[in-house]
Amino acid sequence: MNDEDTIKNLHLYEDEETIQKTIRYLELHDPDNANREYAVGFLKFMQRFAHVASKSEGFDFEGSLEKHKTKRKGD
């Protein structure tokens, strides 16, 4: 199975390791919402966003990623 198939078939909001990592991320970036319920909801939202974005004509994932990286370096 290649990486693309893994991402398409994986429900990250059901993976305990991913949930714990998301909680740790939230502790740093959004401490008021650093709990399991919010982390699972966040992961579900991100999965839906990724699905919709991947189907959108003209969505430039690489450009979006580079823009995000540049923005984060400037913080």
N, C-alpha and C positions, 0 to 999 in steps of 0.2 A: 504494500500500500504506500502510495507517495504522500508527501506532506499535504497536498491539496485535498486528497480524499480524507485524510485524518481530520483536518479542520472542518470539512463539510459534514462529517459523520459524528463529530465529537460534541457532546453537550457539556460545555465547560462548566456550566452552572450545577452540574451533577458530580463534578470531580472534586473531591475533598481537598486535594493539594492546591488546585486552582482557587478554590474558595478561600483557603487560608492565605494564599499569596495576595489575593484581592483585598482581604481584610488588612493585611500589612500595608499594602499600597494606600488604602483609605486612611489608615492611622497616620500616615505621613502627609497626605494631600487633602483629606476631608475627615478630620478626626470626629466630628459630630455624627458622622454616618458610618463609623468603623464598626459595623456589626454584621453578623451572618445574613440576616434578612436583607439588608441593603446590598451586601456584596452579591448575593444570588440575583437580586433584581438588576443590579448593574451589569452582571454577566449576561443575563437574558437580553437586556437592552442592547448590549454591544453585539451579541449574536444577530439580533434582528437588524441592527444598523449595518453590519457587515454584509448580510444577505441582500438587503435592499441596495446598498452601494455597489455591490458586485454586479447587480442586474441593471444598474443605471448606465445609459449611454453617456459617454463622455466623462465618467468619474475617473479621475486620475489618482489612483491609489499611491503610486510612487511619488507624485508631486505633493500629495497631501501629507505623506509620511515625512518627506524632506522639509516641508513647511513646519510641521510639528517639531521636528528635531531642531531646526533653526530657532524656533520660538523658545524651546526649552533651554537651549544654550544661552539665550539672552536673559533668562530669569535671574 
